[in-house]
Amino acid sequence: LLDDLPILKRTLGIRAVYLDPLHMLQVDLLARTRAAGAAADTESDDLRRLRRALLLTVNGVAAGMRNTG
């Protein structure tokens, strides 16, 4: 799809190198957050930490999108 758009192809390739690890971390943190939330009657310190970490990955992806277009 991007054969006619080499600059966009290169930009997306560069972005992926930095954002792919964040996406993988998000998947793991989301699963852990859901498991911790389902197992707890009240919000624990661990659940708060997991949610904070998850939000930080979201902010990281947003920053990466801003920096590369």
Buried (B, 14 or more C-beta within 10 A) or exposed (E): EEEEEEEEEEBBEEBEEBBEEBEEBBEEBBEBBEEBEEEEEEEEEEBEBBBEBBEBBEEBBEEBEEEEE
